[in-house]
Amino acid sequence: MKIEFAMLDPNWPEIEKINPSWISLAKSNYESLKVFLDVYQEEIRKHEWSIDLSLYRFLPNIQGILINFEHLFISSCTWKNSQMNHDNFYELHHFNDHFAGKEKIDQFRSWFEYCRKEGQNINHPKPSSQGVTFYITSEDEKK
């Protein structure tokens, strides 16, 4: 199984302009994930799982979970009181549904790929992220 995370870089200086409360949330999410990976390192290796983390530094407009490239839970952010908020409901899309499922999954994947490429240029902070976006896949990618 392969799990990939893309999360807001807790060291990005612009976070405060988007939503000041996301600074501590991004740091907490990042550190929690790092602790989880350290604590369960042996179990992860034993099961031959792959867990990757990418950070991004731009306005997060969507967040979601994509499972096996088939099932997408997705939500978007909105502006409230001059701050970005992520308290919208999640929509569920399936790859084979007749109401834009494949298109929504392709859109999410393109956003996620951009996050992954962006994250290659960011130094990960040392443990002491806004919401966490990730997808879970088997090694066989759905086309």
N, C-alpha and C positions, 0 to 999 in steps of 0.2 A: 504494500500500500504506500502511496505517496501523498503526503500532505504538504501543501504550500501555503504560506501566510504572506500577505502584503499588508503592512500596517504603517500608519503615519509615523514618520521619524520623530522621536521625542525631543531631538535636539534642533529641529527646524525652527528658526527664530520667528517665522510668520504664524505659527500656531496661535499665538496670543491674539492676533488680529482676527482670526476666524472664530475662536471661542476660547477664552482664557482657562476654562476648566479642563480643556483637553490636554494641557501641558502635563498635569499630574496624572491624568487618565492614561495618556500615551506612555509615560514613564512606567506606570504601574503595570500596564498590559505587557510592555516589553520585558520588564524584569520578571513578571510572573511566568511568561513563556520560557525565558532563559532558565529559570529555576526548575520548571517542569522538565525541560530537556536534560538538565543536569541530573535530576533525581531519577528519571526513567531512562537514562542513557542505555543501560544494559538491556532493559526490556525492549526498547526500540530496536537495538541491534539484533537481539535474539529473534525478533519477529520479522527482521529484514524490512523494516519500515524506513521510509525516507521522509525527513521533515526539513523543509527549507523555509527561510525567512527572508523577505525582501522589505526594505523600507522605502517610502516615497515622500517627496516634499512638494506637494501641490494640493490644491483644494480637493478634498474628497467629495465626490458627488454621489457615489454609490457605495454600498457595502453589501456583502452577500456571502453565500456558501454555495459552491458548486460541487456536487457529488457525482463521481464517475462520468463527468461530462454529460450527464443526463438529467439531473434534478437541480434546479436553481432556486434558491431562496434569495430574494433580492429586495433591497430597500434603498431609498434615496434620502438625501439630506435636504433640508429647507432652511431658509433664513427666518429667524424669529427674534425680535428685539435686537436687531443688528448683530446677531450671533448665529453661526451655523449650528444646526441641531440635527440629530439623527434619530429622532423619536417617531418616525413614521412606521407604518405597518409593513410587514414583509409580504411579498407576492411569491407564489410558487409557480414555476414554469417547468414543463417537462420537454425533453428534446423532441419527442414525437407528438406533442399536442398540436391542435389545429389553430391555435391562437398565438402565433409568434413565439413559440417556445424555442425553436432553433435560433431565431433571430436574437432573442434576448440572451441566450447562452453565448452566441457568437459575440455579441456586444460586451458582455461581462468578461469573456476570455480576452478580448482585445484590450480592455482596460487593465486586466490583470497582467497581461504580457508587458504592457507599458510600465506598470509598477515594477515588475521584475527587472526590466532593463534599466529603469531609473535607479533601482536599489543597488545595482552593481557599482555605481559611482559614489555611494554613501558609505562612510565608515560607520560600522555599528557601534553604538555607545557601550560603554562598560556597564554591566548591571550594578547597583549600589552597595498601548498605543491606541485618541478617538477610537472608535470601534475596530475590531479585527475583521479583516476580510480574508477568507481562505477557501480553498476547495480541496476535496479529497478524491483521489483517483486510484484506480488500479494502474499497473504499468502499461496496460493496453489502452491507448487513447482512442476515444470514440470519434469517428469521422463524421 
